[in-house]
Amino acid sequence: MLVFFLAQTIAQVGFGSSLLSHLGLSWSGFKSGNVFTLFTYSLFHMDLMGGLFSALILWYTGSDLEASWGSKNYAKFILWIALSSGVFFLLLVASFFSHSVIAQIPLAGSTGLGFGLLVVYAMIYPERYFGFFIIFIQMK
């Protein structure tokens, strides 16, 4: 994800072009035939902190899930969650905002993937304490 953030930043600063407008998921782009954006939107983040926290959640929860499910099943699950959160976004925008400017704004980031992983992690390991943000509490 960091590589895509850097590529997006270089393209925007160096060339004045945004990769997000071509690879981000939007209702108007999807409707015009850019179906591939269902697979590419989750690779981009608009800010470094969002990408960092998504990567940390993916690493923290994903390592245990991959160890218990196996790499192949875990990869299938990641793909399924990314696609289903993209389809949910498209259905939401198509249902309520299809004739507004919101239909042209691209979705980027793996936030849906992170939330999906957190829900499944909590269902499989309900007794575990998730001390992810304890770093920030201890820094006072």
C-alpha positions in Angstrom: 0.0 0.0 0.0 2.9 2.3 0.7 4.2 1.8 -2.8 0.8 2.9 -4.3 0.7 6.0 -2.0 4.2 7.0 -3.2 3.2 6.4 -6.8 0.1 8.5 -6.3 2.1 11.3 -4.6 4.8 11.3 -7.3 2.2 11.3 -10.1 0.4 14.2 -8.5 3.4 16.3 -7.6 5.6 15.5 -10.6 3.1 15.3 -13.4 0.0 17.0 -12.0 -2.1 13.8 -12.7 -3.9 11.7 -10.2 -3.8 8.0 -10.3 -6.9 8.0 -8.1 -9.1 9.3 -10.8 -8.2 6.4 -13.0 -7.9 3.6 -10.4 -10.3 4.7 -7.6 -13.8 3.3 -7.4 -16.6 5.7 -8.3 -20.2 5.1 -9.5 -19.7 7.2 -12.6 -16.5 5.4 -13.5 -18.0 2.0 -12.8 -21.0 2.8 -14.9 -18.8 3.8 -17.8 -17.1 0.5 -17.9 -14.2 0.7 -15.4 -15.0 -2.6 -13.6 -11.3 -3.1 -12.8 -11.6 -0.4 -10.2 -13.3 -2.9 -7.9 -9.9 -4.5 -7.6 -7.7 -1.4 -7.5 -9.5 1.0 -5.1 -8.4 -0.7 -2.0 -4.7 -0.3 -2.9 -4.7 3.5 -2.7 -4.8 5.8 0.3 -5.0 9.5 0.1 -2.9 10.1 3.2 0.0 8.4 4.8 -1.5 7.9 8.3 -4.6 6.2 6.8 -2.4 3.8 4.9 -0.2 3.2 7.9 -3.1 2.3 10.2 -4.8 0.1 7.6 -1.5 -1.7 7.1 -1.1 -2.2 10.8 -4.6 -3.5 11.2 -4.0 -5.8 8.3 -0.8 -7.1 9.8 -2.0 -7.3 13.4 -5.2 -9.2 12.7 -4.2 -10.8 9.4 -1.2 -12.7 10.7 -3.4 -14.7 13.2 -6.1 -15.3 10.7 -3.7 -16.4 8.0 -2.0 -18.8 10.4 -5.3 -20.4 11.4 -6.9 -20.5 7.9 -3.9 -21.0 5.6 -2.6 -18.6 3.0 -4.9 -19.6 0.2 -8.1 -19.3 2.2 -6.9 -16.0 3.8 -6.2 -14.5 0.3 -9.7 -15.6 -0.8 -11.2 -13.9 2.2 -9.2 -10.7 1.7 -10.4 -10.5 -1.9 -14.0 -11.2 -0.9 -14.0 -8.5 1.7 -12.5 -5.9 -0.6 -14.9 -6.7 -3.4 -18.0 -6.8 -1.1 -17.1 -3.5 0.5 -16.7 -2.0 -3.0 -20.0 -3.4 -4.1 -21.7 -2.1 -1.0 -20.2 1.4 -1.7 -21.5 1.2 -5.3 -25.0 0.1 -4.2 -25.1 2.9 -1.6 -24.1 5.6 -4.1 -26.3 4.2 -6.9 -29.3 4.1 -4.5 -29.1 7.6 -3.0 -26.5 9.8 -4.8 -26.5 8.6 -8.4 -27.5 12.0 -9.8 -25.2 14.2 -7.7 -21.6 15.1 -7.6 -20.9 12.3 -5.0 -21.3 9.8 -7.9 -18.0 11.1 -9.4 -15.9 11.1 -6.2 -13.7 8.0 -6.1 -13.4 5.7 -3.1 -9.9 4.8 -2.1 -8.4 2.9 0.8 -8.7 -0.4 2.6 -10.9 0.8 5.4 -13.7 -1.6 4.5 -11.1 -4.4 4.5 -9.8 -3.3 7.9 -13.3 -3.3 9.4 -14.1 -6.7 7.9 -10.9 -8.1 9.4 -11.6 -6.6 12.8 -15.1 -8.1 12.9 -14.0 -11.5 11.9 -11.0 -11.3 14.3 -13.4 -10.4 17.2 -15.7 -13.3 16.3 -12.9 -15.9 16.2 -10.9 -14.6 19.1 -13.5 -12.9 21.5 -11.3 -13.4 24.6 -8.4 -11.5 23.2 -7.7 -7.9 24.2 -7.0 -5.7 21.2 -4.5 -3.2 22.5 -3.7 -1.5 19.2 -4.1 2.1 20.3 -2.4 1.6 23.7 0.7 3.2 22.1 -1.0 6.6 22.0 -2.4 6.4 25.5 1.0 5.6 27.0 2.8 8.4 25.2 1.4 11.2 27.5 
